[in-house]
Amino acid sequence: MALLNANRSSISFVRLAMASRFFISNSLYCTSAPFSRSASLFIQPRVNFRLKRVPSRDWSNAVPRRAFISSSISTEAFQESSASKKYGSDQIQVLQGLDPVRKRPGMYIGSTGPRGLHHLVYEILDNAVDEAQAGFANKIEVVLLADGSVCVTDNGRGIPTDLHPVTKKSALETVLTVLHAGGKFGGESSGYNVSGGLHGVGLSVVNALSEALEVTVWRDGMEYHQRYSRGNPITALKCQNVSNNDSSGTRIRFWPDKEIFTSAIEFDHNTIAGRIRELAFLNPELRIIFRKEDSIPENSLTTEYFYAGGLVEYVKWLNSDKTPLHDVLSFRKVADGITIDIALQWCSDAYSDTMLGYANSIRTVDGGTHIEGVKASITRTLNSLAKKSKLFKEKDISLSGEHVREGLTCIVSVKVPNPEFEGQTKTRLGNPEVRKVVDQYIQEYLTEYLELHPDVLDSILSKSLNALKVTYYIKHASVAK
C-alpha cells in the first residue's frame, strides 16, 4: 500500500512538471516550497483518483526556468538583436555605374514584366523619334528578330563618337554607360529644342538591362560599331570607311536580360504596332517601317506607317465605327515656345469620351496639365455659348464636363521645350504654363468656329442637353425608389 501511494505521488509529480512547461507559475520554481494546490487546477488527470499532496522536498537542484528555452535559439536571437542595433558607415552601400538600374529596374522601366520589357523598345524608339522631331530624320525601322532581339534604326545625325571631355571616353560609350548623360537637358548646349527624352538615362538603362547590345553609328563618312553586355563594353569602338559619305544614323540592337525579367522574353507585335501607329499620327512627316521576322519566312510581317493628315487622320481612325456629328475640328498654335496640336469630333452614337494626351510624342496615360486645360476650356466655352442658344430655354442651366464631353473624341499633342514628367515612364505632364496656353487657345478657336457654324453648335449642345436630362432622370428615379 505504501508502494502504491509512492507511485501515485510520483505520477502526480510528473504530471505537474509537464504542465509547468505550458503554464508558468512562480510557485513552480520556488526553491523552498512545494507545489501549491492552485497549480493542480490546470491539470485534468485521466486517472479517476484523488491526487495527494506531495511531501516537501529539497528543490535546490531543480532545473531553472531558462533551461526550458533552447540555448541555440536564445543565442541566435541575441546575436540578431545585436546586429540589428548596429548601424554604421560600413552598412551604407554606394552603387556605381549602372548597378542602380540592375538593382532596382522597376524604378526605371516600371516593372520587370511585359510592361517593362516593352518599355525598353519605347526608350530606343523615342530616341529615334526625337531625331525626327528635331528635323534630322524622316525614317525609322523597327524589327523584331526571330532570336528574341529588337533592332531600331533611324536616319538621323548619329550618336557622336568623339572623345568626351569629362568622361575621357567616347561620347557613344558615355551615353551607353553613364546615367544622366545625354544631349537633351535643354539650354544652349542641348542637341534638341524639343524631345521626349529628358533625364539622359533611357539608352543606358536599356544597355544595363540587356544581356547583349550592339550599336552601329553612321557619321561623317564612317561606320562605328561596339558591343556591350549588361551595361559593360566588351569590345573597343571600331570604325571603318563607308562608300556613301552622306549616310548617317544610329542602329541599336539588344537582347533583354533573362536574369532581370520575370516573364518570358516575348514581344507582342500588336502592342508595339499600336505605339508605332501613335508616333506616325503625331509626326506626319515621319515614316516608320515595322517588321516581325520569323524562322518560317511565310510568317514574317512588314507594315509601313505614314499619315500625312496627322491628328485629323488619328481622330478619323478612332471614330471609324461611329457616326460623327460634324467634320473633325483641328488647329495648331505656337505660343510662348509651346506648340499645340488639337483635333476633336463629337459622335452621336458614343456615350463616353476618348481623350488622349501627348507631350513631345510621349503618351501621358495619366493625363496632366494639357488634358486639364482642354477639359476646362471645352466645358466653359460650351456653357457660355449655350446661354446664347435657343435650345436652352432656362438660361441658368449649367452643363458639367461629363455632359459636354459625352461622345467626344479629342487628341491633344503639345511640344514643350522643358517638359516636367512624373517619373522615367513619363505618365503625366506637370507643367502649369501648358494648361494656361491650352485653355486660352482652345476657347478662342472653339468660340470662333462654333459661332460661324451654328448647326454644329446646335448638334453638340443638343447631345450635351440629352446627357444632362438622362443624368437628371436617373438621379430622381433612384431617389423615388
PyMOL commands that set and color helices and strands:
alter all, ss='L'
color gray80, all
select helices_A, chain A and resi 2-20+37-42+65-68+71-85+89-91+99-103+106-109+114-133+171-177+202-208+269-282+297-299+311-318+369-386+401-404+432-452+454-480
alter helices_A, ss='H'
color red, helices_A
select strands_A, chain A and resi 139-144+150-154+210-219+222-229+232-233+238-241+249-256+287-292+301-305+329-335+338-346+354-359+362-363+408-415
alter strands_A, ss='S'
color yellow, strands_A
deselect
rebuild
show_as cartoon
